[in-house]
Amino acid sequence: MPIVVKLDVMLAQRKMRSRELAERIGITEQNLSLLKSGKVRGVRFETLAAICEVLQCQPGDLLEFVSGPDGA
């Protein structure tokens, strides 16, 4: 998939655990784990906005487009 989710990197930079983020944005740890691994087909803008607010970042800090043989 040409979109890479860098949520784990941002969590490490903010020294925050997945559990804390999940609680603060109101989703389950399992759903957050699926998002971190890139195994979801989409994410609601509401959820993305909540993540950005808690982590004080921009959507581009969390998502990256990678072109190449596996990408577009």
ABEGO torsion letter per residue (X at the ends): XABBBAAAAAAAAAGBBAAAAAAAAGBBAAAAAAAAAGABABBBAAAAAAAAAAAGBBAAAABBBBBEAABX
